[in-house]
Amino acid sequence: MTADKRHDKRHYKIPESVLVVIHTRALDVLLIERADHPGYWQSVTGSMARTDEPLDETCRREVCEETGIVLEAVGARLSDWHLTNVYEIYPVWRHRYAPGVTHNTEHVYGLTLPARVPVVLSPREHLAYRWLPWREAADSCFSPSNAEAILQLPRFAPI
């Protein structure tokens, strides 16, 4: 194997990811707009950094990278909703995965915040953010699995 092929392989995304629905106790949901596709709004998502990375660690890392939110600093509560989606990776993003990979397994988590917090976006990944009531947030998502997760929020949100 050439050095170039070894280098390329290390950069393939792992087809296992998290979807983190960030919300307040009042069920306002944080959505972020993708930089690579303006107008595409979503919750925090991200692939595992390595195959043995615990999913809650993936959540914490992705939330911090994409929003600047450090869970412990804001009194956030991360919860595994025990929902898993398997979906076909959009063709526009398949080049990020190893050849032949067409599906991703997504694990859904909720992140409850006491109230809205300031957000610091990664400009390489996102253009803007907004807080919306949960139904409006679901209607704003480009991803069907993301919209469905947000619609489940009243079922999973702590009382």
C-alpha positions as CSV (number, residue, x, y, z in Angstrom):
1,M,0.0,0.0,0.0
2,T,1.4,3.4,-0.9
3,A,1.7,6.2,1.7
4,D,-1.0,8.1,-0.1
5,K,-3.5,5.3,0.2
6,R,-2.7,4.8,3.9
7,H,-3.2,8.6,4.4
8,D,-6.5,8.6,2.6
9,K,-7.8,5.6,4.6
10,R,-7.2,7.4,7.9
11,H,-9.4,10.2,6.8
12,Y,-12.5,8.2,6.0
13,K,-15.4,8.8,8.3
14,I,-16.7,6.0,10.4
15,P,-20.2,5.2,9.3
16,E,-21.5,5.3,12.9
17,S,-22.5,8.7,14.3
18,V,-24.5,10.6,16.9
19,L,-27.4,13.0,16.5
20,V,-27.7,15.3,19.6
21,V,-30.9,17.2,20.0
22,I,-29.9,20.2,22.1
23,H,-32.9,21.7,23.9
24,T,-34.0,23.7,26.9
25,R,-36.4,22.6,29.6
26,A,-39.0,24.7,27.8
27,L,-38.4,22.6,24.7
28,D,-36.7,25.2,22.6
29,V,-34.3,23.4,20.2
30,L,-31.0,24.6,18.9
31,L,-30.5,24.2,15.1
32,I,-27.3,25.0,13.2
33,E,-27.0,25.8,9.5
34,R,-24.5,23.8,7.5
35,A,-21.6,25.8,5.9
36,D,-21.3,23.3,3.0
37,H,-25.0,23.5,2.2
38,P,-26.5,26.9,3.2
39,G,-30.2,26.5,4.1
40,Y,-29.7,23.0,5.5
41,W,-30.6,23.2,9.2
42,Q,-29.8,20.4,11.6
43,S,-29.0,19.4,15.2
44,V,-25.5,18.6,16.1
45,T,-24.3,15.4,14.4
46,G,-21.0,13.8,14.1
47,S,-19.2,10.5,13.4
48,M,-17.2,8.6,15.9
49,A,-13.5,9.7,15.9
50,R,-12.4,6.1,16.3
51,T,-14.2,2.7,16.4
52,D,-13.7,2.4,20.2
53,E,-14.9,5.9,21.1
54,P,-17.8,5.7,23.5
55,L,-20.9,7.3,22.1
56,D,-21.3,9.7,25.0
57,E,-17.8,10.9,24.3
58,T,-18.6,11.4,20.6
59,C,-21.6,13.5,21.7
60,R,-19.5,15.7,24.1
61,R,-16.8,16.2,21.5
62,E,-19.2,17.1,18.7
63,V,-21.3,19.4,20.8
64,C,-18.2,21.3,21.9
65,E,-16.6,21.4,18.4
66,E,-19.8,22.6,16.7
67,T,-21.3,24.9,19.3
68,G,-18.7,25.7,21.9
69,I,-20.9,24.3,24.6
70,V,-19.1,22.4,27.3
71,L,-21.6,20.2,29.0
72,E,-20.3,20.5,32.5
73,A,-19.9,24.2,32.4
74,V,-23.5,24.9,31.6
75,G,-25.2,22.3,33.7
76,A,-26.3,20.2,30.8
77,R,-27.7,16.7,31.0
78,L,-26.9,14.3,28.2
79,S,-29.3,11.3,27.8
80,D,-29.2,8.4,25.4
81,W,-32.7,8.1,23.9
82,H,-31.9,4.5,22.8
83,L,-33.1,5.3,19.3
84,T,-31.0,4.2,16.3
85,N,-31.5,5.2,12.7
86,V,-29.9,3.4,9.8
87,Y,-30.0,5.5,6.7
88,E,-28.5,5.8,3.2
89,I,-25.7,8.4,3.1
90,Y,-26.6,11.1,0.7
91,P,-24.5,10.7,-2.5
92,V,-23.1,14.2,-2.1
93,W,-21.4,13.1,1.1
94,R,-20.4,9.5,0.2
95,H,-16.8,10.5,-0.8
96,R,-16.1,11.1,2.9
97,Y,-16.5,7.3,3.6
98,A,-14.6,4.3,2.5
99,P,-15.4,3.0,-1.0
100,G,-18.6,0.9,-0.9
101,V,-20.0,2.4,2.3
102,T,-23.5,3.5,1.6
103,H,-25.3,3.5,5.0
104,N,-24.7,5.1,8.4
105,T,-25.9,4.1,11.8
106,E,-27.0,7.1,13.8
107,H,-27.5,7.0,17.6
108,V,-29.9,9.7,19.0
109,Y,-29.2,11.6,22.2
110,G,-30.8,14.5,23.9
111,L,-29.0,17.3,25.6
112,T,-31.1,19.3,28.1
113,L,-30.0,22.8,29.1
114,P,-31.5,24.8,31.9
115,A,-32.0,27.7,29.4
116,R,-30.6,29.0,26.1
117,V,-26.9,29.5,26.2
118,P,-24.5,31.4,24.0
119,V,-23.3,29.4,21.0
120,V,-19.9,29.7,19.3
121,L,-20.1,28.0,15.9
122,S,-17.2,26.4,14.1
123,P,-17.2,28.6,11.0
124,R,-15.7,25.8,8.9
125,E,-18.8,23.7,9.6
126,H,-21.7,26.1,10.3
127,L,-23.0,29.5,9.3
128,A,-25.7,30.4,11.8
129,Y,-27.7,29.1,14.7
130,R,-31.2,29.6,16.0
131,W,-33.4,28.5,18.8
132,L,-36.9,27.4,17.8
133,P,-39.9,25.8,19.5
134,W,-39.6,22.1,19.0
135,R,-42.3,21.7,16.4
136,E,-40.9,24.6,14.3
137,A,-37.4,23.1,14.7
138,A,-38.6,19.7,13.4
139,D,-40.2,21.5,10.4
140,S,-36.9,23.3,9.7
141,C,-34.7,20.2,9.5
142,F,-33.5,19.0,6.1
143,S,-32.9,15.5,7.5
144,P,-36.0,13.3,8.0
145,S,-34.3,11.4,10.9
146,N,-33.4,14.7,12.6
147,A,-37.0,16.0,12.2
148,E,-38.3,12.7,13.6
149,A,-35.9,12.8,16.6
150,I,-37.1,16.4,17.4
151,L,-40.7,15.3,17.2
152,Q,-39.9,12.7,19.9
153,L,-38.6,15.4,22.3
154,P,-41.7,15.6,24.5
155,R,-41.4,11.8,25.1
156,F,-37.8,12.0,26.2
157,A,-37.3,15.4,27.7
158,P,-36.9,15.3,31.5
159,I,-39.8,16.7,33.5
